[in-house]
Amino acid sequence: MLLAFILCGLAVGLVRGGSLRAMAQHNIALLWLPVAAYLCKAAGPYAARLFPAFASYAPLAVCLLHYGLLFIFVAANLRRGVWSFVFGAGAGMNFAVIALNGGAMPVSAHVLESAAGTRLAAQLASGEIFAYAPVTDSTRLVFLGDVLALEPFGRLLGFASIGDLVLGVGAAMLCFTMLRPAKHSV
């Protein structure tokens, strides 16, 4: 979903007269950190399988590393536009709910009902999806969990949180900003 927001930000930036050349004019600090953060998140399930003794700690460890890198990126860019505050707010929402739930993003019962009978629902229920868990009575900050079912054309593709949406808007704003001449930065 984040990729969709990035592509939208780039598309709007180009349609509004921005250019790829303008990207070189912007001094976005540590732009590689979000890429590294998402690579760490993607590597989490593999690390848990490679190091079974680490498996029970892997979701929380990956959460701390992933969001730590994102927060460093945000802090390094706070004076470079509103996008950094929006991006940071989304990351903060996701970090809070994941960290308070042992490194797993809770998925609401509503989303699970939308997924009923699908392979995705079965994988989630059996714990096969790394760092995700169904909501239980002990789940904290349920409203910040994955409460949105992504169902374009009536087919469930996944789930999202409010934090995902806010973070995505921040990423789109960054992409839009980078395509504009530096003197017009947001």
N, C-alpha and C positions, 0 to 999 in steps of 0.2 A: 504494500500500500504506500509506503514511503516513496518508492520509485515513481508511483503515479503522481504524487504531489510534486516531486522534483521535475518530472516531465511537464506538468502543468505550469509550474513557475517558469521553466525555460520557454515554453510555447507562448505564454502571455508576454514574457519579456521580449521575445522576437517579434511578435505581432505588434507590440507597442513601440517598435522602432529600435529596440536594443540590438546589440551585435555580439558575436562571439569574441571579437577583438577587444571589446570593453572589459572582458573578464580579466585581462592582463593589467588593467588600470587599478583594480581593487586590491587592497592589501588585507585580505582575509587571513587572519593568523591561524596556523595549525589546521588548515583545511583537510589534511590527511587524517586527523584524529577521528572524525565521524566514520570514515571508511574503516579505520582500524577497529573502532568500536563494534561495527556491524560484522566484521570478519571474526572478531572474538566471540560474538554471540553465535555466529554460524558454526564456529569450531567447538562450542560447548558440548553438544551431544557426543561428538567424536572423542573429546578429552575424557568425558565420563566413561565411555566404553573402553578406552585405552588404559585408563587408570581406575580400576574398580574400587579401590580404597578411597578414591576422591569422589566417586559418584554421588554420594549423599550430600556432599558439600558443593558440588559443581554448580547447581543452579544459583545459589547465593553468591558464590565466587564470581561466576560469569556476570551476574547482575552488577556487582560492585565494580568490576573492571569495565564493563560496557558503559555504565552510566558515569563512572569516574572519568573516563575519556571524554564523554560528551560534555560533562560539566567543565572540564578544563578548556575545551573548545569554546564553550559559551563564555566563560570568564575572560578568556583571551580576546574576545570580540565584543564585549559589552558596549564599547564606544563606537561600534561600527554600524549600528542601526537597530531599529525596533525588532527586526527579525530575530536577533540574538535573545531578546527577552521572551519572545513567543516560543522559540525553539527550546529555550531553557525551561519555560513553564511546562511545556508538554513533557520534556524529559523528567522534570521534577515530579509530575503527577505519576508517570509510569514507575519511576524509581520508588516512590513512596509505597505504592500498592504492592509492588513486587518484593521490596525489601521486608515489608511488614508481614508478608505471607511466605517467608522462608525461601525466597528466590523464585517463586512461581507466580505467574500472572493468573489470577482467578478468572474463570470463564462462567458467566451467569447461567442460571437455569433457563432463562429465556433463549439464550443463544444455543444452549444444548437442545432445547425443544425444536428449534429451527433445524438443528443438525440431526435430529432423531433418525436412526436407521442408516446414516451415512458412515462411510469408513472413517471420516474425520471424528465423528462422535465416538465411535468405538475406540479409536486410538487415544482420544482424550480420556475416556473413562478408564482405560487400562493403564494410563500413565506413560504411554509411548511417545507423547509429544513433550519434548524437553522443555522444562521451565514453564509449563502450563498445568493448571489443575482445576477441576470443577469446584464451584463455590460450595462451601460447607458451612455449618453453624459457627465454626471458629474463624471463618474468613474475615479479614479486616478490610475496610475501605472498599466494599463491594462495588459501590458506584463508580470507582476509578478503574475497576477491572474491565475485562473484555465483555462489554454489555451490548455491543452492536454486532449484529450478524451481517456479514458482507454477502449479499445475495443478488448480484446482478442477474437479470433474466431468470430469476427463480431458482438458481443453483447456488448452494452455499459454497463460497470459496475460502472463507475464513472468518475471523472475528477481529474486532478492534475495540479500543478503549477511547475515552475522551482524550486522554493524554496522547494517544497515537494521532488523533486528528489535529490537536494543537501543535504537536511537534511537526507534523506534516505541513501545516500552514506556515510554520516558521521556516522549514526547509524550502518551501515554494517561494516565500518572500526573499530568502537568501539568493536563490537562483535568479529571480526577477531582478533583484538589486545588482547582481554581478553582471547582468547583460546591459545595464544602463551605464551611461558615462559616469565616471567616478564623482563628478561634481553634483550629480543628481541622486546620490545614494540616499536610500531611505534610512 
